[in-house]
Amino acid sequence: MSEALNDLMKLKYPENEWKTFTHAPIPDNMIPEVYTESINKKRFYVTPEGNKYPSITTVLSGRAKEGILAWRKRVGEVEANKIMRAAASRGTAVHELAENYLNNDELTNQEVLPLFMFTQLKPELDNINNIVMQEGGLYSDKWGVAGRVDCIADYDGKLTVIDFKTSTKEKKEEWIENYFIQCTAYCEMFEERYGRAIDQIAVLIVCEDGRVQSFVKDKKDYLPLLQPAIDEFWAEQDSQPNSH
């Protein structure tokens, strides 16, 4: 199946449109081993030094909680869970295809929808090169957060934290502030770990109808929002019973 899929993709895209990406990776022995642990039903990362830092996505989830709760109430718990599972599966599949492509690997076999979404995303992926990290574990002792970044590479020629998102439909920019804060946190984590500053962030969203949105931002516009989000997370944790 995978071999047939790759043959199909090569028919769709002539050889000169099937990009070969260059890589300038951080050496494996310099990438910290972090693993996840659930604490009070929240995802934390355990660092090599034994510190336990919350996932940046977990930290930011509280900022959207009211809207998510209202949506779940509107559509019902059963339907909401079904939609969330489908979205997670779709997102994982598209991420895997993007990672295959950026690694110059054969594409893994996926369902029709994720494959379609990947083909729509491909022109944006072709703006990427000189890949430094994919799905890399990062953490910051300064900020006390951790996470796993989708991609760090040149995007339109500038070193960038790049995040891939999938969506049922297009997003308005004001809805996705959390995405920009998340990428800003990755910039900070990467600079702390490796001493290389990253100012540019790019969020690439591919929708089920094939539309692709690209948001390219400067981290300085979102850095002031990071500490308040972290403080809000810990304030909520401290208010929970048995939080200590």
C-alpha positions as CSV (number, residue, x, y, z in Angstrom):
1,M,0.0,0.0,0.0
2,S,2.7,2.5,1.0
3,E,4.7,1.7,-2.2
4,A,1.5,2.3,-4.3
5,L,0.9,5.5,-2.4
6,N,4.4,6.8,-3.2
7,D,4.0,5.9,-6.9
8,L,0.8,7.8,-6.9
9,M,2.3,10.9,-5.3
10,K,5.2,10.8,-7.8
11,L,2.7,10.8,-10.7
12,K,0.9,13.8,-9.1
13,Y,4.1,15.7,-8.6
14,P,6.8,15.5,-11.2
15,E,10.4,14.9,-10.0
16,N,11.2,18.6,-10.1
17,E,8.3,19.3,-7.7
18,W,9.3,16.6,-5.2
19,K,11.7,18.6,-3.1
20,T,14.8,17.2,-1.4
21,F,15.3,19.0,1.9
22,T,18.6,19.8,3.5
23,H,19.2,19.1,7.1
24,A,21.5,20.7,9.7
25,P,20.3,18.8,12.8
26,I,21.2,19.3,16.4
27,P,23.4,16.2,17.2
28,D,21.4,13.5,18.9
29,N,23.7,13.5,21.9
30,M,22.8,17.2,22.5
31,I,19.0,16.7,22.4
32,P,17.6,16.2,25.9
33,E,15.6,13.1,26.7
34,V,12.3,14.2,28.1
35,Y,9.3,12.0,28.8
36,T,5.8,12.7,29.8
37,E,4.1,12.1,33.1
38,S,0.5,12.8,34.1
39,I,0.1,14.8,37.3
40,N,-3.4,15.7,38.4
41,K,-4.6,14.7,34.9
42,K,-2.3,17.3,33.4
43,R,0.6,16.5,31.0
44,F,4.1,17.3,32.4
45,Y,7.5,16.6,31.0
46,V,10.3,15.2,33.2
47,T,13.7,16.7,32.3
48,P,17.1,14.9,32.5
49,E,17.7,16.7,35.8
50,G,14.4,15.3,37.2
51,N,12.5,18.6,37.1
52,K,8.8,18.3,36.2
53,Y,7.5,21.0,33.9
54,P,4.0,21.3,32.5
55,S,3.5,21.0,28.7
56,I,3.1,24.4,27.1
57,T,0.0,23.1,25.4
58,T,-1.4,22.1,28.8
59,V,-0.5,25.5,30.2
60,L,-2.3,27.3,27.4
61,S,-5.4,25.0,27.3
62,G,-6.8,27.0,30.3
63,R,-7.0,30.1,28.2
64,A,-9.5,28.5,25.8
65,K,-11.3,26.4,28.5
66,E,-14.5,28.5,28.6
67,G,-15.0,28.3,24.9
68,I,-14.4,24.6,24.7
69,L,-16.8,23.9,27.6
70,A,-19.5,26.0,25.9
71,W,-18.9,24.0,22.6
72,R,-19.1,20.7,24.4
73,K,-22.3,21.7,26.0
74,R,-23.7,22.8,22.7
75,V,-22.9,19.7,20.7
76,G,-23.2,17.2,23.6
77,E,-20.5,15.1,25.3
78,V,-20.8,12.0,23.0
79,E,-20.5,14.1,19.8
80,A,-17.8,16.3,21.2
81,N,-15.7,13.2,22.1
82,K,-16.2,11.8,18.6
83,I,-15.1,15.0,16.9
84,M,-12.1,15.3,19.2
85,R,-11.0,11.8,18.5
86,A,-11.4,12.2,14.7
87,A,-9.5,15.5,14.8
88,A,-6.6,14.0,16.8
89,S,-6.4,11.1,14.4
90,R,-6.4,13.4,11.4
91,G,-3.8,15.7,12.9
92,T,-1.5,12.8,13.8
93,A,-1.7,11.4,10.2
94,V,-1.0,14.7,8.5
95,H,1.9,15.4,10.9
96,E,3.4,12.0,10.0
97,L,3.1,12.6,6.3
98,A,4.7,16.1,6.7
99,E,7.5,14.6,8.8
100,N,8.1,11.9,6.1
101,Y,8.3,14.4,3.4
102,L,10.6,16.8,5.3
103,N,12.9,13.9,6.2
104,N,13.1,12.9,2.5
105,D,11.4,9.6,3.4
106,E,8.8,7.5,1.7
107,L,5.3,8.5,2.7
108,T,3.5,6.2,5.2
109,N,0.1,4.9,4.2
110,Q,-2.7,7.0,5.5
111,E,-6.4,7.5,5.0
112,V,-7.8,9.5,2.1
113,L,-8.5,12.7,4.0
114,P,-5.1,13.2,5.7
115,L,-3.4,12.4,2.3
116,F,-5.5,15.0,0.6
117,M,-4.7,17.6,3.3
118,F,-1.0,16.8,3.1
119,T,-1.1,17.4,-0.7
120,Q,-2.7,20.8,-0.1
121,L,-0.1,21.6,2.6
122,K,2.9,20.6,0.4
123,P,3.4,24.0,-1.3
124,E,3.9,25.5,2.2
125,L,6.2,22.7,3.2
126,D,8.3,23.5,0.1
127,N,9.1,26.9,1.7
128,I,11.1,25.0,4.4
129,N,14.7,24.0,4.3
130,N,17.9,23.5,6.4
131,I,15.9,21.6,9.0
132,V,17.4,21.7,12.5
133,M,14.9,19.7,14.5
134,Q,11.6,17.8,14.0
135,E,9.4,16.5,16.9
136,G,12.2,17.5,19.3
137,G,11.8,17.6,23.0
138,L,12.5,21.0,24.6
139,Y,12.2,22.6,28.0
140,S,13.1,25.8,29.8
141,D,14.3,26.1,33.3
142,K,13.7,29.9,33.1
143,W,10.0,29.6,32.2
144,G,9.4,26.2,33.8
145,V,7.6,24.7,30.8
146,A,8.4,22.0,28.2
147,G,7.1,20.6,25.0
148,R,7.7,18.9,21.7
149,V,8.2,21.2,18.7
150,D,7.0,20.2,15.3
151,C,9.8,21.7,13.3
152,I,12.6,24.2,13.5
153,A,14.1,25.1,10.2
154,D,14.5,28.0,7.7
155,Y,11.1,29.2,6.5
156,D,11.4,31.5,3.5
157,G,15.1,31.7,4.4
158,K,14.8,32.6,8.1
159,L,15.3,30.3,11.1
160,T,11.8,29.7,12.4
161,V,9.7,27.7,14.8
162,I,7.1,26.0,12.6
163,D,3.9,24.5,13.8
164,F,1.6,22.3,11.7
165,K,-2.1,22.4,12.5
166,T,-5.2,20.7,11.0
167,S,-8.7,22.1,11.2
168,T,-12.2,21.3,10.1
169,K,-12.5,24.9,8.7
170,E,-10.6,28.1,8.5
171,K,-9.5,29.9,11.7
172,K,-9.8,33.6,12.4
173,E,-6.5,35.0,13.6
174,E,-8.0,36.2,16.9
175,W,-9.0,32.6,17.7
176,I,-5.4,31.2,17.6
177,E,-3.4,33.4,19.8
178,N,-2.5,30.3,21.9
179,Y,-0.7,28.9,18.8
180,F,1.5,31.9,18.6
181,I,2.3,31.9,22.3
182,Q,3.1,28.2,22.1
183,C,5.6,28.8,19.3
184,T,7.1,31.7,21.2
185,A,7.7,29.4,24.1
186,Y,9.5,27.0,21.8
187,C,11.7,29.8,20.6
188,E,12.6,30.5,24.2
189,M,13.2,26.9,25.0
190,F,15.4,26.4,22.0
191,E,17.5,29.5,22.7
192,E,18.0,28.4,26.3
193,R,19.1,24.9,25.3
194,Y,21.2,25.7,22.3
195,G,22.1,29.4,22.4
196,R,20.6,30.2,19.0
197,A,18.0,32.9,19.0
198,I,14.8,32.5,16.9
199,D,12.6,35.5,16.3
200,Q,10.2,34.2,13.6
201,I,7.3,31.8,14.2
202,A,5.1,30.2,11.5
203,V,1.8,28.4,12.0
204,L,0.6,26.5,9.0
205,I,-3.0,25.3,9.1
206,V,-4.5,22.9,6.5
207,C,-8.3,22.6,6.5
208,E,-10.5,19.6,5.5
209,D,-11.8,21.5,2.5
210,G,-8.2,22.0,1.3
211,R,-7.6,25.6,2.2
212,V,-4.3,26.4,3.8
213,Q,-3.6,29.3,6.1
214,S,-0.1,30.5,6.9
215,F,0.5,32.9,9.8
216,V,4.1,34.2,10.1
217,K,4.7,36.3,13.2
218,D,7.5,37.8,15.3
219,K,7.9,36.2,18.7
220,K,8.3,39.6,20.4
221,D,4.6,40.3,19.9
222,Y,3.6,37.3,22.0
223,L,6.4,37.0,24.5
224,P,4.6,39.4,27.0
225,L,1.7,36.9,27.1
226,L,3.8,33.9,28.1
227,Q,4.4,34.6,31.8
228,P,0.7,35.6,32.5
229,A,-0.4,32.3,30.9
230,I,2.0,30.3,33.1
231,D,1.0,32.3,36.2
232,E,-2.7,31.6,35.4
233,F,-2.0,27.9,35.0
234,W,-0.3,27.6,38.4
235,A,-3.0,29.7,40.1
236,E,-5.6,27.3,38.8
237,Q,-3.5,24.3,40.0
238,D,-3.1,25.8,43.4
239,S,-6.9,26.3,43.7
240,Q,-7.5,22.6,43.0
241,P,-8.1,20.2,46.0
242,N,-5.1,18.0,46.7
243,S,-2.9,20.1,44.4
244,H,0.0,19.7,46.8
